[in-house]
Amino acid sequence: MYGKKVKLRILFLSFIFLTIILTIFLVLKSLEENVVYFVSPTEIKNLAELDKKKVRVGGMVKEGSIQTSSNQISFIITDFKHEINVSFSGAVPNLFAEGKGVVAEGFLRDRNFLNAKKILAKHDENYMPPEVKEALEIK
Amino acid sequence: MLVSQLGYYSLILGLILSLGLLSYSFICLRDGNNILQKNIYSISFLQLFSVVLSFFCLIYSFIISDFSNETVYNNSHTTKPIFYKISGTWGNHEGSLLLWLLVLTLFIFLFLVSSKNQPKKYRLLTLFFQQIIISGFFLFLLFTSNPFSNLFPVPKEGLGLNPILQDPALAIHPPILYLGYVGSSIIFSSSLAALVQKNINRNWAKHIKKWILVSWIFLTLGIMLGAIWAYYELGWGGFWFWDPVENVSLMPWLCLTALLHAIIVLEKRLILKSWTLILSIATFTLSMSGTFLVRSGILNSVHTFANDPKRGIFILIFLFVLIFLSVLIFFFYQIKENDSQKKIFWLSKETSILINNWFMMYFLSVILIGTTYPIFLEVLIEEKISVGPPFYYKLLVPFLIPFLIFMAIGPKIKWIKDKFKKIRIYQIIFLVISFLIAYLIINKTSSQYLFTTVLIAAAFYLFFNTLRDFLRKDSKLSQNISHFGFSIFILSILFNGIFSNEISANMKIGDEIKFNKGLIKFKKIEIYKEQNYESIIASFEIEDEKKNIITLNPEIRIYNQPAIFTSEADIKSSIFTDKFLVMSLLKGEDYFNVRYQNKPFMLWIWISISFVAFGGLISFVKKIK
């Protein structure tokens, strides 16, 4: 049979192998749980069933749709095909304005309503999230 | 204009010198001749000079607002303060690449001057590899991102610098970070040279460790400056968002930290040669791919200056050439490690450093996967996703517990072979005290989690151990300071995460809101006119439960060119807590969007990172003595 040295080496190698497999499994699993999908208002309308997971909705803030009260902000995201109502309480970025691109992250209440937990607008007045750009180009 | 022309031709001269140095060092290597050695210094210095000259030409163009230069036109404006005119030089794609090139040429010159006691062939080879990188960057700069391209007719006014980049921390963040990034190029070239020369020995390890330290210190400080900037300028009150662009700077850092530890083993025991080389190559490759990902526009962020596919493709090809070259050399000149020395006893300093490396590699791969997975997914199945902070927390934080404990014990273990002595009493005391403190802290808060307790206990355990090691004679001061800093770093982050609280609301002038048994009052706003922006300064009174009142004055700046709002948070820092208030404008409404945060131990995060870097500095100073 094999010597002690070889056995030890096999044991060691299989140990490493198992660790790697386990790590990959762990990583992939948490990846699956923690990714946030990006959707446009049109895609939400066409959803077969509502997801309970967090989503990011991107598009333009509709002109004249921002309404502010003391504890929340509501507005409409449009991709010029379909619209979705968004309500949000928290801090909005400076570039959040009507007629500008926006990405809202949160949970869908139904196909017409998003409870946003985070609003992302980028750092540049010319900048548009690529997702929004694409969504707008499709129209 | 004349100055732009001068800068441009100076760059071309630099490229010619680079190609000259390439062929020169090649000929020298082939013939093995020993003459003309002096020339190398002068040519290398001339190259450095030409890049410095062209860099100053660009700065000068920025200062005099020469809008016939396209780079200046795109990124500057006459009303901008002089300080930001200068820092705007490297606040854009072309200028920052010129800076990158400047550091590259500076470092190879310094390398040549400071490595006189190394074998000549090794130095020539390093020069050769480094010049390959340098000429690549010259070509990239001249053909895809010329900082001196002309504009005609000459515009009267420039487009202005993105206002959120007009900030002191951001003026020095790129140069410092680049010193770190580019320092890794010297490590890369020199490792390949040493490999080809079969020169990987104690002497080399000692010599290259200085360079590893230099780039590690600068990378650490550079990342910290970026984080500080994000903290007060982006107005979210956090300092790390697991944004892809932040991740790509963290990855080379992790790799470099692993290398910093591995090189010690190489120096002492002459083992782990291949591993050290892989780390050297990987560090530079990660730095380069970071540049690629950021500059190519694949990752969108404030760092993406322009999306030009040509640039992305160039860097990608360049990157592949370098990786291919290094892998080829790595296999061609494969090292045979000495078998008798190869064995590592399980309880030894070697093992403990290897464990550190394993952890580093794990952290690195998690971040790598989290950063690149969305890109692959989009290419493969056109699904758009983003990977959020929970992913990183879930996979990184649990592993911090064993990591911290190993970090506390590792440095005490002896080289080659150590024995299990009786467990010292003080170790048990430390462990008990750590758990006790952690328990008391967590118990006081509402978050009663076993996990957090263990994590804090582990951090305290490291804290006490490093504290005690300051008294031990055989401990290394530099290493101890860095580890001590790291323990404070982890503790501050944890306390910051657990004890932070915040409120956000939409407020009109005169409004009051309750917060934490205290009160936040919106007193008034004042409007001022500044050189290139209009500023709205608000006045808030924060009253805590003990009726102490502080005033915070957050500001909104409305820049004229480009027309952007930025929020300047007002932060009252004290030893124990930061009070952070930021507001933003809701267009066409009376309301201001206000966010108030209490962030404990914020200051200690910066102090502790400085400790970590300071440890590196001490080690460096000792080395050059």
Interface residues (C-beta under 8 A of the other chain):
Chain A: T23 L26 V27 S30 L31 E33 N34 V35 V36 Y37 F38 K54 R56 I66 T68 S69 S70 N71 Q72 I73 S89 G90 A91 V92 P93 N94 L95 F96 A97 E98 K122 H123 D124 E125 N126 Y127 P129 P130 E131
Chain B: N162 I164 G235 W236 N300 S301 V302 Y362 S365 V366 I369 G370 Y373 P374 E383 K384 I385 S386 V387 G388 P390 F391 K394 L395 S504 A505 N506 M507 D511 I556 P562 A563 I564 F565 T566 S567 V582 S584 L585 L586 K587 G588 E589 Y591 N593 V594 R595
